Amino acid sequence: MLVTGFEPFGGDDENPTSIIANGMNGRVMNGVEIVGRVLPVSYVRAKSSLIDLLHSIKPDVYVGLGLAPGSTGVAVEKVALNIARGRDNDGDDMDDEPIIEDGPAAYFSTLPVRSLVEALRSAGIPARESYHAGTYLCNYVMYIGLRIAAVEGVPRVAGFMHFPYHSEYISKRGSASPSLPLSMMFNSLIRTAEVVLESLVGNPYKANQ
């Protein structure tokens, strides 16, 4: 199972998704290893890095993680659009350009979105379904992951989740932005892995603490 986060962007010093991806790297869930990697906030480099990771690891499951400032909980994305907009950390500016020139207008997540949201809520984690991942790097890598899955058949399941700021960072910054504790974010990804792997093999996987 491959999990990717992003490096900081937009003037922030930290990004919770990079902390989660690094923290989940190497965790074993009943024999299934989670590989966590951090992607650059760069259209060109993120695309190259993600494609290389998917081709080299060949994971059954790919879950991308991204930061959504202002969000009050975890958002499980349903749709990736074939459009890119905004300036990345390299200074490249996309202006409603297609991610894949000949690709379809959108791909639907193959994660069990509704089941994931229900599982997260039952674990006391604020979560919701979201119908598209925006037009920035989060949507960009979600679309690429689903494109690879559709064309090559691997990964079998792919999708994306958005997280708010982590409370530890907001406290340090002294702001009043919505946030969740990192422990809750880690638990949300562990629960996500359990639900997704159960849907694939028919048995729940539990974290090997």
Order of alpha helices (4+ residues) and beta strands (2+ residues): beta-alpha-beta-beta-beta-alpha-beta-beta-beta-beta-beta-beta-alpha-beta-alpha-beta-beta-alpha-beta-alpha
